[in-house]
Amino acid sequence: MTIRVNLDRVLLERRMSLTELADRVGITLANLSILKTGKARAVRFSTLSALCRELDCQPADILVYEPEEEEGKVAAE
């Protein structure tokens, strides 16, 4: 299972810097950067809620599920 983080795209669309978002949400820039780069192993619902509030978006705008292809499995036609 792969979860892709689209925070950089949403920030670009909102013309907001990572620093500004960190200040608005009350998260350290380092932790927000870890989330943005997809290196985070977890995210609290309260953090996700605060991000959505400040970016005026839905969780699906920030997080996208991409199923992994299994080795040796042929794609359905």
Residue frames as a rotation matrix with the C-alpha (Angstrom) as fourth column:
MET 1
0.585 0.811 0.000 0.00
0.811 -0.585 0.000 0.00
0.000 0.000 -1.000 0.00
THR 2
-0.626 -0.767 0.144 1.31
0.773 -0.634 -0.019 3.40
0.106 0.099 0.989 -0.96
ILE 3
0.584 0.715 -0.385 -0.07
0.742 -0.662 -0.106 6.68
-0.331 -0.223 -0.917 0.30
ARG 4
-0.346 -0.650 0.677 1.08
0.840 -0.536 -0.085 9.67
0.418 0.539 0.731 -1.75
VAL 5
0.073 0.287 -0.955 1.09
0.722 -0.676 -0.148 13.12
-0.688 -0.679 -0.256 -0.13
ASN 6
0.011 0.038 0.999 0.04
0.909 -0.417 0.006 15.99
0.416 0.908 -0.039 -2.42
LEU 7
0.434 0.171 -0.884 0.69
0.723 -0.652 0.229 18.77
-0.538 -0.739 -0.407 0.07
ASP 8
-0.597 -0.734 -0.324 3.10
0.357 -0.605 0.712 20.58
-0.718 0.309 0.623 -2.26
ARG 9
-0.709 0.403 0.579 0.47
0.597 -0.094 0.797 20.69
0.375 0.910 -0.174 -5.03
VAL 10
0.364 0.900 -0.239 -2.22
0.886 -0.256 0.386 22.01
0.286 -0.353 -0.891 -2.67
LEU 11
0.137 -0.406 -0.903 0.17
0.595 -0.696 0.403 24.64
-0.792 -0.592 0.147 -1.30
LEU 12
-0.863 -0.478 0.162 1.02
0.388 -0.424 0.818 25.77
-0.322 0.770 0.551 -4.83
GLU 13
-0.333 0.835 0.439 -2.66
0.739 -0.059 0.671 26.04
0.586 0.548 -0.597 -5.74
ARG 14
0.632 0.601 -0.489 -3.31
0.771 -0.428 0.471 28.11
0.074 -0.675 -0.734 -2.59
ARG 15
0.285 -0.659 0.696 -0.17
0.171 -0.680 -0.713 30.21
0.943 0.322 -0.081 -3.14
MET 16
0.872 0.011 0.489 0.93
-0.475 -0.216 0.853 29.45
0.115 -0.976 -0.183 0.40
SER 17
-0.098 -0.972 -0.212 4.41
-0.676 0.221 -0.703 28.65
0.730 0.074 -0.679 1.65
LEU 18
0.108 0.027 -0.994 5.21
0.441 0.895 0.072 25.70
0.891 -0.446 0.085 3.88
THR 19
-0.848 -0.485 -0.215 6.39
0.426 -0.381 -0.821 28.17
0.317 -0.787 0.530 6.53
GLU 20
-0.646 0.683 0.342 3.09
-0.682 -0.717 0.143 30.05
0.342 -0.141 0.929 6.46
LEU 21
0.263 0.761 -0.593 1.13
-0.335 0.648 0.684 26.81
0.905 0.019 0.426 6.76
ALA 22
-0.276 -0.460 -0.844 3.31
0.632 0.575 -0.520 25.64
0.724 -0.677 0.132 9.65
ASP 23
-0.985 -0.094 0.145 2.62
-0.026 -0.748 -0.663 28.92
0.171 -0.657 0.734 11.50
ARG 24
-0.332 0.940 0.082 -1.14
-0.805 -0.328 0.495 28.73
0.492 0.099 0.865 10.85
VAL 25
0.413 0.507 -0.756 -1.46
-0.179 0.859 0.479 25.10
0.893 -0.063 0.446 11.92
GLY 26
0.550 -0.268 0.791 0.99
-0.835 -0.188 0.517 25.20
0.010 -0.945 -0.327 14.81
ILE 27
0.914 -0.339 0.221 3.24
0.338 0.940 0.042 22.43
-0.222 0.037 0.974 13.53
THR 28
0.142 -0.929 -0.341 7.01
-0.107 -0.357 0.928 22.70
-0.984 -0.095 -0.150 13.32
LEU 29
0.421 -0.080 -0.904 8.38
-0.879 -0.282 -0.384 23.33
-0.224 0.956 -0.190 9.87
ALA 30
-0.671 -0.739 -0.050 10.51
-0.737 0.659 0.153 20.18
-0.080 0.139 -0.987 10.21
ASN 31
-0.587 0.504 0.633 7.49
0.090 0.818 -0.568 17.95
-0.805 -0.277 -0.525 10.92
LEU 32
0.512 0.783 -0.354 5.45
-0.258 -0.253 -0.933 19.53
-0.819 0.569 0.072 8.13
SER 33
0.044 -0.609 -0.792 8.38
-0.995 -0.098 0.020 19.00
-0.090 0.787 -0.610 5.76
ILE 34
-0.850 -0.314 0.424 8.52
-0.341 0.940 0.012 15.31
-0.402 -0.135 -0.906 6.73
LEU 35
-0.024 0.933 0.360 4.83
0.189 0.358 -0.914 15.02
-0.982 0.047 -0.185 5.91
LYS 36
0.541 0.250 -0.803 5.21
-0.600 -0.555 -0.577 16.91
-0.590 0.793 -0.150 2.61
THR 37
-0.272 -0.766 -0.583 8.03
-0.962 0.219 0.162 14.69
0.003 0.605 -0.796 1.39
GLY 38
0.519 0.598 -0.611 6.05
-0.603 0.763 0.234 11.52
0.606 0.246 0.756 2.18
LYS 39
-0.454 -0.797 -0.399 8.48
-0.187 0.523 -0.832 10.36
0.871 -0.303 -0.386 4.87
ALA 40
-0.382 0.394 0.836 5.90
-0.924 -0.176 -0.340 10.49
0.013 -0.902 0.431 7.69
ARG 41
-0.946 0.046 -0.321 4.79
0.040 0.999 0.025 7.11
0.322 0.010 -0.947 9.02
ALA 42
-0.227 0.902 -0.367 1.58
0.974 0.213 -0.077 8.48
0.008 -0.375 -0.927 10.56
VAL 43
-0.803 0.085 0.590 -0.53
-0.019 -0.993 0.118 11.62
0.596 0.084 0.798 10.78
ARG 44
-0.780 0.552 -0.294 -2.93
0.409 0.095 -0.908 12.55
-0.473 -0.829 -0.300 13.56
PHE 45
-0.062 0.860 0.507 -6.52
0.975 -0.056 0.215 13.29
0.213 0.508 -0.835 12.63
SER 46
0.599 0.265 -0.756 -6.22
0.538 -0.832 0.135 16.59
-0.593 -0.488 -0.641 14.49
THR 47
-0.405 -0.813 -0.418 -3.25
0.049 -0.475 0.878 17.53
-0.913 0.335 0.233 12.29
LEU 48
-0.766 0.179 0.617 -5.06
0.642 0.265 0.720 16.47
-0.035 0.947 -0.318 9.12
SER 49
0.310 0.946 -0.093 -8.12
0.950 -0.313 -0.020 18.43
-0.048 -0.082 -0.995 10.23
ALA 50
0.352 -0.263 -0.898 -6.03
0.239 -0.903 0.358 21.56
-0.905 -0.341 -0.254 10.87
LEU 51
-0.760 -0.647 0.068 -4.34
0.184 -0.113 0.976 21.23
-0.624 0.754 0.205 7.46
CYS 52
-0.457 0.672 0.583 -7.71
0.870 0.201 0.450 20.88
0.185 0.712 -0.677 5.72
ARG 53
0.501 0.643 -0.580 -9.10
0.765 -0.642 -0.051 23.86
-0.405 -0.418 -0.813 7.65
GLU 54
0.093 -0.562 -0.822 -6.22
0.015 -0.825 0.565 26.15
-0.996 -0.064 -0.068 6.70
LEU 55
-0.886 -0.464 0.005 -5.98
-0.019 0.047 0.999 24.92
-0.463 0.885 -0.050 3.10
ASP 56
-0.079 0.959 -0.271 -9.77
-0.748 -0.237 -0.620 24.82
-0.659 0.154 0.736 2.63
CYS 57
-0.341 -0.109 -0.934 -9.62
-0.797 0.561 0.225 21.29
0.499 0.821 -0.278 1.22
GLN 58
0.817 0.567 0.110 -10.63
-0.562 0.737 0.377 17.70
0.133 -0.369 0.920 1.88
PRO 59
0.306 -0.727 0.614 -8.27
-0.433 0.468 0.770 14.97
-0.848 -0.502 -0.172 3.19
ALA 60
0.503 -0.058 0.862 -8.37
0.613 0.727 -0.309 13.34
-0.609 0.685 0.401 -0.27
ASP 61
0.962 -0.227 0.154 -6.84
-0.051 -0.701 -0.711 16.51
0.269 0.676 -0.686 -1.72
ILE 62
0.377 -0.849 0.371 -3.77
-0.924 -0.321 0.206 15.92
-0.056 -0.420 -0.906 0.45
LEU 63
-0.450 -0.501 0.740 -3.57
-0.540 0.812 0.221 12.11
-0.711 -0.300 -0.636 0.71
VAL 64
0.349 0.507 -0.788 -4.00
-0.932 0.278 -0.233 9.71
0.101 0.816 0.569 -2.21
TYR 65
0.214 -0.201 0.956 -4.00
-0.337 0.903 0.265 5.90
-0.917 -0.379 0.126 -2.04
GLU 66
0.227 -0.215 -0.950 -2.12
-0.957 0.133 -0.259 4.13
0.182 0.968 -0.175 -4.82
PRO 67
0.851 0.103 0.515 -2.30
-0.263 0.932 0.249 0.32
-0.455 -0.347 0.820 -4.80
GLU 68
-0.217 -0.968 -0.126 0.98
-0.789 0.097 0.607 -1.46
-0.575 0.231 -0.785 -5.43
GLU 69
0.528 0.313 -0.790 1.14
-0.763 0.583 -0.280 -3.92
0.373 0.750 0.546 -8.28
GLU 70
0.583 -0.300 0.755 2.00
-0.363 0.736 0.572 -7.44
-0.727 -0.607 0.320 -7.20
GLU 71
-0.409 -0.814 -0.412 4.99
-0.822 0.132 0.554 -9.06
-0.397 0.566 -0.723 -8.90
GLY 72
-0.978 -0.072 0.195 4.03
0.019 0.904 0.426 -11.64
-0.207 0.421 -0.883 -11.47
LYS 73
-0.134 0.991 0.021 0.41
0.481 0.083 -0.872 -10.48
-0.866 -0.107 -0.488 -11.61
VAL 74
-0.773 -0.056 0.632 -0.84
0.627 -0.224 0.746 -9.76
0.100 0.973 0.209 -15.11
ALA 75
-0.822 0.481 -0.305 -2.98
-0.355 -0.852 -0.385 -6.62
-0.445 -0.208 0.871 -15.50
ALA 76
-0.172 0.869 0.463 -6.66
0.487 0.484 -0.727 -7.32
-0.856 0.100 -0.507 -16.16
GLU 77
-0.971 -0.156 0.180 -7.75
0.226 -0.363 0.904 -6.69
-0.076 0.919 0.388 -19.72
